[in-house]
Amino acid sequence: MRYQSTRGDAPTLGFDDVLLTGLAPDGGLYLPDHWPQLDRDRLLGFAGRPYAEVAAEVMRPFMAGSAAVEAIDRLCREAYGRFARTGTCPLTQIDEGTWLLELFHGPTLAFKDVAMQLLGDLFDHVLAARGERITIVGATSGDTGSAAIEACRDRDNVDIVILHPKGRTSEVQRRQMTTVDAANVHNVAVEGTFDDCQALVKAMFADEDFRRDVGLAAVNSINFARILAQTVYYVTSAVALGAPDRPVSFAVPTGNFGNVFAGHAARKMGVPIEMLTVASNANDILTRFFETGRMETQGVVATHSPSMDIQVSSNFERLLYELMDGDGHAVAREMQQFKQTGAFALSQGQLGRARAGFDGFRLNDPGTLEEVARQYANTGLLIDPHSAIGLAAARARRPDPHVPTVALATAHPAKFPDAVAQATGQRPSLPDRLADLYDRPEHYTTLPNELARVETHVRAVSRRAGGDTAASRVGC
Ligand SMILES: *Cc1c(COP(=O)(O)O)cnc(C)c1O
């Protein structure tokens, strides 16, 4: 299996290089050169099987040639064994035609764990086979940082440094990162904003010597291995609701288009998925695109569903590549124009093809709280604001009463307790294993917003660069 860049100007790579590289050198995103098919018998055979077994079978053909392919059964068992629920991603019925797919039973209570937990295992395995070490550096305003930390903690070949803006994340979010007690996890509170943190990370990636010395790496949402791991719950939930003999539709709370693209990938592998509804909050660039064919950035506004507060959906480029019939240079031209002018437009023919499989939906903050309240009143379930947008989309856009719709629940309600309490009067409690989060000691280092100081710190903790991990941890 080889992977090619969406911009057509990078060498093809195998799975392990795609895993470790992330972004292609021409600025594009990697896609497999063909989609292995799950035929009727394979799909029927998945019914009732443990999630980890289905995951390994779905992923194996994409990993042909990988140093981890022989170990994939065990890696999936370990990764999904860290989820709090049997079934890993269970379905809950909401009404006659709607199911909620609970993707939030991982260590940080959000769907990113489903891919990130496995990615941590894959990274460590591939690096060990190569005799290499890396240092992952990232910036977070909240959620992705904790998912990355939980995925990389206690790994032999990975050190992770996550920058967060001091005093500007919620207490739950900060504590989910800073209470992790692992020698290879390093939290830095930067005296600055989230944008300052991102600028520091960007500057570190631009510093060639530093990059080489520490083996700098990222775990961002454009990594194809993350998309691949996310295809699995589309497969398991479709099979549970009648695939391959009955089509299923999905409503997906969307930010970077990673999760919903994974649904599209499952469809390309042969899962009968009728419609994928792209559900946005007030930051509705994708919804506007599916209405008009024009992708145009506007400013970001803060909402009750912050993980969907995006200006640009980076993974959309993968669908664009398909709509451009695999012409990487045409994709590169559109992306260049988008970068320069903040907009590009597709032809009516291309838009028509996109709309055959995708649908747009948007919900503002008052509508989101209403949906949280409605679900509590109707079902007794507390749902988080992101999941509420998916459920509202499922109700609004169910295209065919004979096609079941699955709304993806991307976060546990206790991750967004204020919005849930405002909507329902009920304050969701943290699951047992996180119940003492507010009592656990925090570990982080405070640094000024200065590149040299941050780089010195990263060098000091990076085992690849010869740093002494334990000595530089600071308890607070
Ligand atoms: C990241 C995230 C999303 C958006 O997912 P994308 O793959 O970026 O579209 C939605 N909900 C929650 C809770 C998230 O953490």
The ligand as a MOL file (V3000), in Angstrom:
LIG
                    3D

  0  0  0     0  0            999 V3000
M  V30 BEGIN CTAB
M  V30 COUNTS 15 15 0 0 0
M  V30 BEGIN ATOM
M  V30 1 C -12.2710 17.6530 17.5160 0
M  V30 2 C -13.7170 17.6260 17.8950 0
M  V30 3 C -14.7400 17.7750 16.9350 0
M  V30 4 C -14.4660 18.0410 15.4680 0
M  V30 5 O -13.8830 16.9530 14.8220 0
M  V30 6 P -13.1660 17.1290 13.4120 0
M  V30 7 O -12.5380 15.8250 13.1200 0
M  V30 8 O -12.1770 18.2430 13.5930 0
M  V30 9 O -14.2330 17.5160 12.4350 0
M  V30 10 C -16.0630 17.6860 17.3650 0
M  V30 11 N -16.3680 17.5030 18.6700 0
M  V30 12 C -15.4090 17.3640 19.6200 0
M  V30 13 C -15.8200 17.1870 21.0460 0
M  V30 14 C -14.0550 17.4190 19.2660 0
M  V30 15 O -13.1100 17.2870 20.2370 0
M  V30 END ATOM
M  V30 BEGIN BOND
M  V30 1 1 1 2
M  V30 2 1 2 3
M  V30 3 2 2 14
M  V30 4 1 3 4
M  V30 5 2 3 10
M  V30 6 1 4 5
M  V30 7 1 5 6
M  V30 8 2 6 7
M  V30 9 1 6 8
M  V30 10 1 6 9
M  V30 11 1 10 11
M  V30 12 2 11 12
M  V30 13 1 12 13
M  V30 14 1 12 14
M  V30 15 1 14 15
M  V30 END BOND
M  V30 END CTAB
M  END
